[in-house]
Amino acid sequence: MSWFLVVPSVLGVLLVVGGVAAIRTGWILPFQRRRVHRTELFGWAQLVMAVAFGAQTAGQLLGEGEAGYVLGVVTMIALLGGLVLAIVAQRPSPDR
């Protein structure tokens, strides 16, 4: 088994666990607690990034070709979307 499959798969699983915990209970990792103001939005950001890592793993399994290229584009868009959500989650909400 290649590291190109193992690393994104493990990161995806960890992000799913963290995202579900943030959405359901509001729990996030201790080193992120000072910066994150909106835990539910941060959980959604983690789930979007987990989808991106899943698409990256699927692209590696499909190999070269059009499907791999399309999944690469989906991966980049999802990672950027998750990053934007994570940045917005670190800002205080407007009603505070």
Backbone as CSV, one residue per row, in Angstrom:
resi,resn,N_x,N_y,N_z,CA_x,CA_y,CA_z,C_x,C_y,C_z
1,MET,0.840,-1.170,0.000,0.000,0.000,0.000,0.890,1.240,0.000
2,SER,0.530,2.199,-0.782,1.346,3.392,-0.976,1.010,4.467,0.062
3,TRP,2.008,5.281,0.374,1.802,6.395,1.295,0.843,7.418,0.718
4,PHE,0.720,7.451,-0.618,-0.207,8.374,-1.252,-1.657,8.019,-0.964
5,LEU,-1.892,6.796,-0.542,-3.243,6.376,-0.166,-3.454,6.422,1.348
6,VAL,-2.420,6.085,2.103,-2.561,5.972,3.554,-2.705,7.339,4.219
7,VAL,-1.818,8.275,3.866,-1.808,9.570,4.552,-3.108,10.362,4.341
8,PRO,-3.595,10.531,3.092,-4.872,11.262,2.955,-6.044,10.537,3.599
9,SER,-6.017,9.210,3.598,-7.110,8.454,4.222,-7.128,8.673,5.727
10,VAL,-5.979,8.615,6.359,-5.903,8.817,7.813,-6.278,10.252,8.170
11,LEU,-5.781,11.220,7.401,-6.142,12.611,7.658,-7.639,12.845,7.473
12,GLY,-8.213,12.215,6.467,-9.652,12.344,6.248,-10.469,11.795,7.406
13,VAL,-10.064,10.635,7.915,-10.784,10.039,9.054,-10.658,10.924,10.289
14,LEU,-9.458,11.450,10.545,-9.278,12.329,11.699,-10.100,13.610,11.578
15,LEU,-10.178,14.148,10.364,-10.985,15.348,10.165,-12.479,15.064,10.321
16,VAL,-12.929,13.897,9.896,-14.341,13.533,10.089,-14.661,13.437,11.571
17,VAL,-13.796,12.790,12.328,-14.034,12.650,13.771,-14.051,14.024,14.441
18,GLY,-13.074,14.870,14.105,-13.032,16.207,14.689,-14.205,17.072,14.266
19,GLY,-14.616,16.954,13.007,-15.743,17.745,12.520,-17.054,17.353,13.168
20,VAL,-17.283,16.065,13.301,-18.517,15.600,13.943,-18.526,16.000,15.415
21,ALA,-17.385,15.903,16.087,-17.313,16.313,17.491,-17.569,17.805,17.642
22,ALA,-17.063,18.606,16.718,-17.269,20.053,16.803,-18.723,20.426,16.535
23,ILE,-19.363,19.741,15.613,-20.758,20.061,15.297,-21.696,19.590,16.396
24,ARG,-21.506,18.366,16.873,-22.459,17.799,17.834,-22.263,18.312,19.251
25,THR,-21.011,18.448,19.698,-20.769,18.788,21.095,-20.087,20.139,21.301
26,GLY,-19.524,20.716,20.236,-18.781,21.960,20.377,-17.355,21.759,20.825
27,TRP,-16.883,20.514,20.858,-15.525,20.221,21.297,-14.553,20.350,20.131
28,ILE,-13.463,21.059,20.355,-12.382,21.127,19.378,-11.069,20.878,20.098
29,LEU,-10.005,20.673,19.343,-8.711,20.361,19.939,-8.235,21.498,20.827
30,PRO,-7.519,21.172,21.916,-7.134,22.210,22.890,-6.320,23.362,22.307
31,PHE,-5.438,23.104,21.349,-4.613,24.191,20.831,-5.385,25.109,19.883
32,GLN,-6.603,24.770,19.529,-7.421,25.614,18.656,-8.497,26.376,19.423
33,ARG,-8.655,26.120,20.682,-9.775,26.681,21.440,-9.714,28.193,21.585
34,ARG,-8.515,28.765,21.681,-8.424,30.213,21.857,-8.811,30.968,20.595
35,ARG,-8.561,30.380,19.438,-8.767,31.091,18.182,-10.143,30.892,17.575
36,VAL,-10.759,29.750,17.781,-12.031,29.438,17.114,-13.188,29.984,17.941
37,HIS,-14.017,30.821,17.306,-15.170,31.408,17.989,-16.475,30.709,17.619
38,ARG,-16.557,30.132,16.440,-17.772,29.452,15.976,-17.435,27.978,15.735
39,THR,-17.691,27.163,16.732,-17.263,25.767,16.662,-18.044,24.959,15.629
40,GLU,-19.330,25.250,15.455,-20.112,24.480,14.485,-19.623,24.741,13.054
41,LEU,-19.343,25.981,12.741,-18.817,26.309,11.416,-17.440,25.690,11.209
42,PHE,-16.646,25.654,12.266,-15.323,25.025,12.181,-15.458,23.519,11.939
43,GLY,-16.477,22.907,12.538,-16.730,21.482,12.288,-17.105,21.224,10.840
44,TRP,-17.916,22.106,10.262,-18.262,21.961,8.846,-17.028,22.146,7.963
45,ALA,-16.137,23.047,8.351,-14.897,23.234,7.598,-14.062,21.953,7.615
46,GLN,-14.018,21.297,8.758,-13.269,20.043,8.848,-13.913,18.958,7.998
47,LEU,-15.228,18.913,7.953,-15.892,17.907,7.114,-15.662,18.168,5.626
48,VAL,-15.647,19.426,5.228,-15.371,19.749,3.823,-13.944,19.323,3.464
49,MET,-13.003,19.570,4.364,-11.625,19.148,4.099,-11.489,17.629,4.094
50,ALA,-12.288,16.947,4.899,-12.267,15.478,4.881,-12.769,14.950,3.540
51,VAL,-13.785,15.597,2.977,-14.261,15.216,1.639,-13.160,15.435,0.615
52,ALA,-12.405,16.507,0.768,-11.306,16.777,-0.162,-10.248,15.684,-0.089
53,PHE,-9.918,15.244,1.105,-8.936,14.168,1.230,-9.479,12.851,0.701
54,GLY,-10.774,12.629,0.857,-11.386,11.435,0.268,-11.347,11.470,-1.248
55,ALA,-11.586,12.646,-1.828,-11.506,12.781,-3.285,-10.073,12.588,-3.760
56,GLN,-9.116,13.042,-2.983,-7.717,12.847,-3.351,-7.357,11.369,-3.345
57,THR,-7.825,10.641,-2.351,-7.573,9.202,-2.294,-8.240,8.493,-3.465
58,ALA,-9.467,8.874,-3.779,-10.163,8.261,-4.918,-9.436,8.567,-6.220
59,GLY,-8.901,9.771,-6.350,-8.144,10.125,-7.540,-6.881,9.296,-7.684
60,GLN,-6.249,8.980,-6.567,-5.060,8.124,-6.609,-5.428,6.704,-7.013
61,LEU,-6.577,6.243,-6.571,-6.999,4.883,-6.930,-7.380,4.772,-8.401
62,LEU,-7.939,5.845,-8.968,-8.350,5.809,-10.361,-7.168,5.905,-11.316
63,GLY,-6.085,6.493,-10.865,-4.917,6.608,-11.719,-4.992,7.818,-12.630
64,GLU,-4.251,7.746,-13.721,-4.182,8.860,-14.664,-5.427,8.881,-15.549
65,GLY,-5.729,10.021,-16.068,-6.873,10.144,-16.966,-7.778,11.277,-16.562
66,GLU,-8.897,11.361,-17.255,-9.844,12.449,-17.024,-10.444,12.412,-15.624
67,ALA,-10.780,11.237,-15.143,-11.402,11.137,-13.817,-10.436,11.580,-12.729
68,GLY,-9.179,11.216,-12.854,-8.181,11.648,-11.881,-7.987,13.151,-11.904
69,TYR,-8.025,13.739,-13.096,-7.894,15.186,-13.235,-9.086,15.902,-12.608
70,VAL,-10.276,15.413,-12.863,-11.478,16.038,-12.307,-11.475,15.946,-10.786
71,LEU,-11.089,14.795,-10.248,-11.029,14.661,-8.795,-9.935,15.540,-8.193
72,GLY,-8.871,15.788,-8.929,-7.847,16.719,-8.465,-8.372,18.136,-8.361
73,VAL,-9.172,18.537,-9.343,-9.773,19.871,-9.311,-10.776,19.964,-8.159
74,VAL,-11.581,18.921,-7.974,-12.540,18.896,-6.865,-11.804,18.978,-5.525
75,THR,-10.686,18.280,-5.421,-9.887,18.310,-4.194,-9.411,19.724,-3.893
76,MET,-8.875,20.410,-4.882,-8.374,21.763,-4.659,-9.489,22.735,-4.287
77,ILE,-10.627,22.639,-4.949,-11.750,23.524,-4.637,-12.279,23.249,-3.231
78,ALA,-12.380,21.974,-2.856,-12.881,21.635,-1.522,-11.896,22.070,-0.438
79,LEU,-10.594,21.908,-0.678,-9.618,22.364,0.315,-9.663,23.873,0.486
80,LEU,-9.787,24.597,-0.603,-9.897,26.053,-0.496,-11.190,26.469,0.201
81,GLY,-12.290,25.783,-0.104,-13.554,26.070,0.568,-13.482,25.789,2.061
82,GLY,-12.872,24.672,2.436,-12.699,24.350,3.850,-11.808,25.349,4.558
83,LEU,-10.778,25.821,3.870,-9.897,26.831,4.449,-10.641,28.144,4.685
84,VAL,-11.474,28.539,3.732,-12.261,29.763,3.896,-13.228,29.616,5.075
85,LEU,-13.898,28.468,5.182,-14.801,28.247,6.317,-14.051,28.270,7.649
86,ALA,-12.862,27.684,7.683,-12.080,27.671,8.922,-11.637,29.079,9.314
87,ILE,-11.291,29.901,8.329,-10.896,31.283,8.623,-12.081,32.087,9.131
88,VAL,-13.239,31.894,8.517,-14.441,32.621,8.966,-14.835,32.155,10.373
89,ALA,-14.618,30.886,10.693,-14.951,30.382,12.027,-14.055,30.964,13.106
90,GLN,-12.901,31.484,12.728,-11.988,32.063,13.709,-12.286,33.532,13.986
91,ARG,-13.197,34.104,13.238,-13.577,35.499,13.490,-14.776,35.524,14.427
92,PRO,-14.854,36.506,15.297,-16.027,36.591,16.169,-17.291,36.844,15.359
93,SER,-18.412,36.353,15.847,-19.674,36.556,15.132,-20.053,38.033,15.184
94,PRO,-20.783,38.521,14.173,-21.092,39.948,14.081,-21.957,40.476,15.214
95,ASP,-22.726,39.623,15.863,-23.616,40.110,16.921,-22.932,40.219,18.274
96,ARG,-21.657,39.934,18.348,-20.928,40.055,19.628,-20.339,41.412,19.782
